[in-house]
Amino acid sequence: MSRDAIAGLAVLAASLALFALTLGLKPSPLVPIGPGFYPRIVLGLTALLAAALVAFDFLQKKKRAALPAADYASVALHFGLFGVYVVALPWLGFRIATVAYVVAASAFMAPPRNARQWGGALVLGLVTALGTYYVFEHYLHVLLPRGRWTDF
């Protein structure tokens, strides 16, 4: 059993345990979706992906190549970028801050080399922000932050 399978089993066990705890949450009479709805979605998907990780590990026949050394500086910088996004949310608003974050994160992970790749990063940011905005604001009726500077 590889480290992936062990990690998958640990995440699967934790997800299922936490999912079971959400079943005890009392429904709210004020809203049609109770307080356990979103955690169940996240924990259910996490459990499903963890089970898939374990299954793929057992089904894999050949040995995997060694992983490259971890780049901890990039991980720390990406967490810092996410921190800037969180701080910018109340000032710029969800839509503008999310577009900027997704474009910056995309450029950070795979630096664009030409205008076409920058355009792809911008389209990715726009689609992500507008898609998420539409789902939360119009379908789920969850208000997202408007910017103090932009009122957008």
N, C-alpha and C positions, 0 to 999 in steps of 0.2 A: 504494500500500500504506500503510495507516494504522499508527499506533503500536501499536494492538492486535495487528495481524497480525505486526508485527516482534517484539513481546514474545512472542506465541504461538509464533512460529518458534524464538525463542531458548529458551523453556521446553521446547518439544517436543524440540529437539536435546539439551538438557541431560538431560531425562528419559530419552530413549532411550539416551544414552551411559551414564548411571548404571545404567539397567536392564540393559544389557549387562554391566556390571561385576558385578552380582549373580549372573549366571549362573556365575561362577567360584567362588562360595562353596561350600565342601564341606558336604554334609549331615551332621547330627549323628546318631549312632546312638542317642542317649538320648531323643530326642523325635521324634514323627512329622512335625512341621513343621520344616523346616530354617531356618537363619538368614536366608535370602533371601526367605522367604515374604512377610512384611509389607512390606519395602521394594519388592518387586515389585508388590504391590497398590497401594501409594501411588504409585509411579512410573508404573505402567500407567494408573491413573486420571488422574494429572497429564498424561501424554502425550495421553490421549484428550481431556481438556478443552482442552488447548492446541491440538490439531488442530481441535477444534470451533470454537475462537475464530478460528483462521485461516480456516476454511471459512465461518463466518458473516460474516467481514469481506469475503471475496471475493463472497459471494452477496448482500450488502446493496446495494440499488440506489440508495437516496437518501442524501443527506448527513446525517450525524448533527448534532444540536444541540451547541453548545459545552458542555463539562462545567463545572459550577460550580467555583469556586476550592476548592482543597484546604483542609481544616480540620485542620492539623497538630496543633493542641492536642488535639483529640478523639482523634486517633490515638495521641498520646503518653499521654493519660489511659487509653485502653483497654489499651495495653501495660502501664501501671502496674497496672491492675485485674487483668490476667492474672498479673503478678508477685506480687500479693497472693494470688491463687489458688494459685500454685505454692508459696509460703511456707506457706500454710494447710493444704495437703494432708497433711503428716505429723502435724499437730496435730489437725485435725478429721476426717481420713479422706476417702477419695475421694467417698463418697456425699454427705455433708453439704457439703463444700467445693464439689463440682460443682453441687449445687442452688443454693447461694448465688451461685456465679460466674455461672451461666446466668441466674438471675433478675436479678442486678446488671447483667450485660452487656446483657440484653434491655431493662431499664429505662434504661440509659445510651443505647442506640441509638435507642429509641423510647419516650420517657418516658410511662408510663401516666397517664391523666387521671382514671380512676375505679376503683372496686373491681373491676369486671369485668375491666378490662385488667390490674390487678395479679394477679387470679386466673389469667388467661391466662398471665402471665409465670411464676407459680408452677407451674402445670401443665406448662408447657414445661420448667422446671428439673427437676421430678420425673420426667417422661417421659425426658428426656435422661440424667439420672443413673442411673435404674433400668434403662433400656434398655442403656446402655453397660456398666453393672455386670453385667447378666445375660449379655450377649454375651461379655465378657472372662472373668468368673469361671466361668460355667457351660458355655459353649460352647467357648471357646478355652483354658480352664484357666490363665488368667493371673491371678496374685494382684494385687489392687489395694491401695493403702495403707490401713491401718486407722489411725484417729486415736489419738494418745497420750492425748488428753484424753477421748475418747469411746469408744474401743475398738469403733468401729462403722465 
